[in-house]
């Protein structure tokens, strides 16, 4: 259920692409809130705002904000399109929720890319890296650009985590380093909008002209601690989609010796389930050289059963630590920085390096 509050904007703290952070005063006291101006308008000090505070009250990890649902006394103007045609798009995302946005789909009739997308049937052997967590995105990108700094890299964001791409400060910081972002399924706010991972991959290749594409959910992975109850299970389905479209799947493994939960130490059960039980076609699974013991032994043992279907690829680690430390955005996963979970980021960078090698 929604936990509602009403409050008054006290100050605007900071903003990034698509989002504004606010200080809001409510009857419960001051709250940190987030607004998406494309959905609700641009808040100003003194505005009354309606808030959804559920994730904040419950202390959920990524949901450290109250979310602005409306600025009821100063509603934003209607879009320029009067709604009588579909020229501005008719792709409805977050469907049948109160804030459902209507976006222009990359392949619909009004899109300038319609002809290209209608003809596209394959991604032409493009390497595509799949990752369980959004936090792997900058590390994978660092690994690609360590060896191929000129490679065009696109990001296909799935809807397993945050729906608005605008929520991600990481993505905002990488805007100058990516060819573009395609939001798929119920996710929205990318440079391009697509209905499915399949059309998202085709758009990455044929509209953004990507050499390599990264597929991952937005921030806010959902997990219940059970075998199948996590949003990253969609990784295996993404591997299948990549293969159907003639791409080269590369699976970024979630490896850790810094996570306090046994199910995520060594190779996370998320990776073992997605690649070992959901993916029906072979993928390359890169493992970085130089992992410390006993982490390296644990990884080898966990991956042994997956070798019957997938290709376990050893990737040199030289230069990857430097690439990670020079990353244009801060590296963090579940609150752990680079040196607190080095293996996690190194594995992601190794996946990027391997994908870059396939361009040769």
C-alpha positions, -999 to +999 in steps of 0.1 A: +000+000+000+011+036-006+021+056+025+011+092+018+023+124+032+018+161+024+046+186+028+061+219+017+093+222-003+119+239+019+148+239-005+161+224-037+193+205-029+208+193-062+197+180-096+209+157-123+195+146-156+158+140-151+157+143-113+156+170-085+165+163-049+145+183-023+142+191+014+105+188+023+089+196+057+060+174+067+040+168+099+065+140+106+094+164+103+119+171+075+123+145+047+146+141+017+125+138-014+130+132-051+110+146-080+110+138-117+102+171-135+091+153-167+064+136-146+053+161-120+068+195-130+097+214-114+093+219-077+102+252-061+106+263-025+071+269-010+053+244-032+030+220-015+038+184-026+021+151-022+046+123-013+049+085-013+071+077+017+067+039+018+103+029+008+117+056+030+097+046+061+105+009+056+143+017+052+147+000+019+182+003+006+178+022-027+146+038-017+161+065+006+138+091-007+102+102-004+089+105-039+070+134-052+037+123-066+022+157-075+025+194-070-012+198-067-014+236-066+008+242-096+003+214-121+026+213-151+013+223-185+002+196-210+028+184-235+030+204-267+011+176-285-026+180-279-032+143-276-053+141-307-026+122-326+001+097-318+028+119-333+044+123-298+043+085-293+019+061-277+042+037-258+027+037-223+052+028-195+045+019-159+011+011-173-020+018-153-001+033-124-011+069-115+020+083-131+021+063-163+041+083-189+034+081-226+066+079-246+077+077-283+088+042-290+119+038-311+101+015-335+065+029-336+050+046-367+058+082-356+095+074-348+122+088-371+138+054-367+108+034-378+122+023-412+156+012-397+139-007-369+113-024-391+142-038-413+164-048-383+165-086-376+199-091-362+226-073-341+252-086-364+273-105-339+276-076-315+290-085-281+264-080-254+273-081-217+246-090-192+250-080-155+229-087-124+233-053-107+232-017-120+264-011-100+283-032-125+276-008-154+305+016-148+330-012-141+321-030-173+324+002-192+359+008-177+370-027-188+358-021-224+375+013-226+407+001-210+415-016-243+392+000-268+387+036-257+370+045-290+344+017-287+308+029-289+290+014-259+252+014-254+232+006-223+200-013-224+182-009-191+156-035-181+128-029-157+138-052-128+149-023-107+141+014-109+117+022-137+129+058-144+164+059-158+165+094-143+169+079-108+205+068-115+232+093-107+257+068-121+239+069-154+239+107-154+277+107-148+283+083-177+262+102-202+294+115-220+309+080-221+279+060-235+265+061-270+231+062-253+206+044-231+176+024-242+149+018-216+129-013-221+098-030-208+082-008-181+114+012-176+115+047-192+135+079-194+163+067-217+175+083-249+154+058-267+123+039-255+117+002-265+090-023-257+112-053-251+148-063-246+148-075-282+138-042-297+162-025-272+191-045-285+182-038-321+180-001-313+213-001-296+229-017-327+211+001-355+201+034-341+229+041-315+254+023-337+269+005-307+299-017-310+292-033-276+260-032-255+255-037-217+222-051-204+214-046-168+185-035-146+183+000-131+192+006-095+173-012-068+176-050-073+147-069-058+156-101-039+139-123-014+168-147-006+152-176-024+164-194-055+141-178-080+129-147-061+152-120-075+148-096-104+182-105-118+167-138-130+159-119-162+196-120-170+192-156-183+163-144-205+184-116-218+211-141-228+185-160-248+173-128-265+209-119-275+214-153-291+181-151-309+192-118-325+226-131-335+246-114-308+275-127-287+264-131-250+290-123-224+279-129-188+293-106-161+296-127-130+286-114-096+316-124-076+323-112-040+343-118-009+330-086+007+293-094+009+283-106+044+256-129+030+268-165+022+245-168-008+264-139-025+300-149-015+322-165-042+299-166-072+265-152-062+235-176-064+220-149-087+246-156-113+245-194-108+207-194-113+205-170-142+233-185-162+230-220-150+193-226-151+176-198-171+199-192-200+193-219-226+222-210-249+260-207-244+275-175-232+311-165-224+316-162-186+348-142-180+368-148-148+396-123-140+431-137-133+446-127-100+416-132-076+429-138-041+426-171-024+403-186-012+380-165-035+396-179-066+391-215-055+355-208-045+348-192-079+363-222-098+343-247-079+310-228-083+315-224-121+325-260-128+289-272-134+282-243-157+311-253-180+290-280-197+269-252-214+290-220-212+326-210-220+345-201-189+371-175-201+402-165-182+409-128-186+441-110-178+437-084-150+467-062-158+456-026-160+420-032-149+426-019-113+439+014-128+409+016-152+385+011-123+402+038-102+400+062-131+363+055-136+343+088-142+317+080-115+321+066-080+320+028-077+297+013-051+277-019-047+254-024-018+273+004+000+307-012-006+334+008-024+361-006-048+385-016-021+358-032+001+346-055-027+375-055-052+366-089-067+331-077-077+343-048-097+372-066-111+349-094-125+327-068-141+357-050-157+370-084-169+337-090-187+341-056-204+377-064-214+366-098-229+338-082-248+362-056-262+385-084-274+357-099-294+357-067-316+390-079-330 
